[in-house]
Amino acid sequence: MIDLLSRNPSLDPEALTAELAPTPRYQGVRFATYHPNAAYPSQEEARVATQAFLRGAQVRPGGFRLFRRAKPEGRGLYLDGGFGVGKTHLLASAWHDAPGRAALMSFQDLMYIIGALGMTRAVDAFRGHDLLLIDEFELDDPGNTHMANTFLGQLMPGGTSVIATSNTEPGALGQGRFNASDFQRQIQAIASRFETHRIDGPDYRQRGVRPEDVLTPAEFTAWEARQQGATLARLNHRDLSRHLLQVHPSRFSRLLQGVGAVAVTDLTPMPDQNVALRFVHFIDKLYDLGLHAAFTGTNLSGLFSDTYRHGAYAKKYSRCLSRLSELLKEARQAP
């Protein structure tokens, strides 16, 4: 059994940019495997728009460049919608089909990279890329938005194109409220380079089903018996929370290296938002890496305070609960 609590991985700042590709969960996705919800035509329209964006590529002496222009300046596409409508699927599909050099990362990963390398070195690290794919562009932190604006403002004129997705609050979808206008306003220096496409629809993970409960003791015992002991990490929630405070979120992927399954027992409510946000990022990495996972303890509805789930980071918590529910469903369905 793997002891996550004994791990505190180090990470060379340059290594942050080395493997910015689709995670195992999205390695096999393609545009052809994207299944839009027929009740929401904007999902199919987003797929068509993303493919059309990529078809603007051409081979030029010295490498690939996007879009035929007198100056090889980059262009932008912004996919605006709630979680669970397939935005990450479209980004990963674009990475697989992109001509030239592409990098796929979350907005938070980009912030970690800029923080670790500094703005000048971060820009230099991506200057040779033809396409950046940035998932869940966050507009709720003015400092981060300013850094992203500066970063993209220095890269795009040199020929790097960008596809970004939003973190629109899912509860706003039925009210017609999306983040496109906020995005355009807060990236004024580069807003003219972006075209926007909204993607309507509910969370595909919850189509026709209710959110999953944590595993019962009997279900957990059965799940654990199906795992490979040599690649299983089992720990209780309190110990995990304390450990995550000692590990920078940019190192969570390295923390989970070689792990095949994670069992977190005795989930408890998280009154400290710093602890809760670390847990959210941990679940994001666990989910993206395609690891098996099981959870016992407090049901998901009681995990995060209502003040969190309706506050500035509401989108993060809602996405986390959706992913936890999917992981629990997978745990129950596994043979």
Beta strands, then each sheet from edge to edge (+ up, - down):
strand 1: 57-60
strand 2: 63-66
strand 3: 76-81
strand 4: 102-106
strand 5: 131-135
strand 6: 161-165
strand 7: 194-199
strand 8: 232-236
strand 9: 261-267
strand 10: 292-297
sheet 1: 1+ 2-
sheet 2: 4+ 5+ 6+ 3+ 7+
sheet 3: 8+ 9+ 10+
end
